[in-house]
Amino acid sequence: MSTPAFAPYADFSALFAEEGRRPFVFKCATDGVPAIVAVNPGCDGATVTLPADDCSATRTITLNIGVAVLDCTTLTLPSPSFAVLQ
């Protein structure tokens, strides 16, 4: 299955990237189809608050390595982990 949000010409925006912290969360979107990618390569788990937008109520984890957990706009990323949300 193809995900339009991962096209090379997709819009890109960082949602979470803080100095001194390992998680990196970004959003890609093409033609109104968004995907959020979250990576935590660190040695510690992390919790990230995602923006509340028109998709936040229906957002689900579609790929999960490391058992990330999504609760509305709160994403919990164990160490290490990788998740794709759509």
Summary of the structure (lengths in Angstrom):
residues: 86
radius of gyration: 12.3
end to end distance: 13.3
largest distance: 36.1
contacts: 227
relative contact order: 0.24
helix: 3%
strand: 50%
